[in-house]
Amino acid sequence: PPVRVNRRFPLRSATLDEQGKPANNEVSTMASAKQWRVDVRIDEHGATTRAEASLSGEGIDEDVRGVGHARCNPHDENVPRIGDELAASRALSDLSHALLDATIHDIENVTHEPSHLRA
């Protein structure tokens, strides 16, 4: 399901002319495109795999990271790729929750009210 934000401040979008500039002297509140990057580092130690996902890019002021682990069952065949996939997916999930928590914190700092976000 989509993330819903209880906004007190409506978003504005400007009417653009043929050149892509705000028409009628409107001020555009739209920012230029940003690029964020997620790096996933995977380490294996025996039958245990650890992955760490980190978010970086323009506008990322704090360290946002997620960690995931996977362990091969002693009765299963050791297929490292499966451990990598599972640990990475858990790290990315943890990263998404950390980013959502940071977003909630930022919203509450701006609105001075509890935020009502759903993941």
C-alpha positions as CSV (number, residue, x, y, z in Angstrom):
1,P,0.0,0.0,0.0
2,P,1.2,3.6,-0.6
3,V,2.6,5.6,2.2
4,R,0.1,8.2,3.3
5,V,1.2,11.5,4.9
6,N,-1.1,13.6,7.0
7,R,-0.1,17.0,5.5
8,R,-1.0,20.4,7.0
9,F,1.0,22.1,4.2
10,P,-0.5,21.6,0.7
11,L,1.9,21.0,-2.1
12,R,1.9,23.6,-4.8
13,S,2.7,23.1,-8.4
14,A,3.4,25.9,-10.8
15,T,2.0,26.3,-14.3
16,L,4.9,26.1,-16.7
17,D,5.4,27.9,-20.0
18,E,6.8,26.4,-23.2
19,Q,10.3,26.7,-21.8
20,G,9.5,24.9,-18.6
21,K,9.7,28.0,-16.5
22,P,6.9,29.1,-14.0
23,A,4.3,31.1,-15.9
24,N,2.6,34.3,-14.6
25,N,5.5,34.9,-12.2
26,E,4.4,31.9,-10.1
27,V,7.1,30.6,-7.7
28,S,7.7,26.9,-8.3
29,T,8.1,24.8,-5.1
30,M,9.3,21.8,-7.1
31,A,12.9,21.0,-6.5
32,S,15.3,19.7,-9.1
33,A,15.7,16.0,-9.5
34,K,17.9,14.3,-6.9
35,Q,19.8,11.1,-7.0
36,W,20.1,8.8,-4.0
37,R,22.2,5.7,-3.9
38,V,21.9,2.5,-1.9
39,D,25.0,0.5,-1.4
40,V,24.8,-3.0,-0.1
41,R,27.9,-4.6,1.4
42,I,27.8,-8.4,2.0
43,D,30.2,-10.3,4.2
44,E,30.2,-14.1,4.7
45,H,31.6,-15.8,7.7
46,G,31.2,-19.6,7.5
47,A,27.5,-20.4,7.3
48,T,26.5,-16.8,8.3
49,T,26.0,-13.9,5.9
50,R,25.7,-10.3,7.0
51,A,24.6,-7.4,4.7
52,E,24.6,-3.7,5.4
53,A,22.6,-1.3,3.2
54,S,23.4,2.4,3.4
55,L,21.7,5.4,1.8
56,S,23.7,8.3,0.5
57,G,23.1,11.3,-1.8
58,E,22.0,14.9,-2.1
59,G,20.0,16.0,0.9
60,I,20.8,12.9,3.1
61,D,22.1,14.6,6.2
62,E,22.3,11.7,8.5
63,D,23.6,8.2,8.3
64,V,20.7,5.9,7.3
65,R,21.6,2.2,7.4
66,G,20.0,-1.2,7.6
67,V,21.4,-4.5,8.6
68,G,20.3,-8.0,7.7
69,H,21.6,-11.5,8.5
70,A,21.1,-15.0,7.1
71,R,22.3,-18.3,8.4
72,C,22.4,-21.6,6.5
73,N,20.6,-24.4,8.1
74,P,23.1,-27.2,8.9
75,H,20.8,-29.7,7.1
76,D,20.5,-27.6,3.9
77,E,23.0,-27.4,1.0
78,N,25.2,-24.3,1.3
79,V,24.3,-22.0,-1.6
80,P,26.0,-18.7,-0.9
81,R,23.9,-16.7,-3.4
82,I,20.8,-17.6,-1.4
83,G,22.4,-16.3,1.8
84,D,23.4,-13.1,0.0
85,E,19.9,-12.5,-1.3
86,L,18.3,-13.1,2.1
87,A,20.7,-11.0,4.1
88,A,20.5,-8.2,1.5
89,S,16.7,-8.2,1.4
90,R,16.6,-8.0,5.2
91,A,19.1,-5.2,5.2
92,L,17.1,-3.3,2.6
93,S,13.9,-3.8,4.6
94,D,15.7,-2.6,7.7
95,L,16.9,0.4,5.7
96,S,13.4,1.3,4.5
97,H,12.2,1.2,8.1
98,A,15.1,3.4,9.3
99,L,14.3,5.9,6.5
100,L,10.6,5.9,7.5
101,D,11.6,6.6,11.1
102,A,13.8,9.5,10.0
103,T,10.9,10.9,7.9
104,I,8.5,10.7,10.9
105,H,11.1,12.5,13.0
106,D,11.5,15.2,10.4
107,I,7.7,15.7,10.0
108,E,7.2,15.9,13.7
109,N,10.0,18.5,14.0
110,V,8.3,20.7,11.4
111,T,4.7,20.3,12.5
112,H,5.3,19.9,16.2
113,E,2.6,17.2,16.2
114,P,2.7,13.4,16.1
115,S,3.0,12.1,12.6
116,H,0.6,9.4,11.2
117,L,2.5,7.5,8.6
118,R,1.8,4.0,7.5
119,A,4.3,1.8,5.8
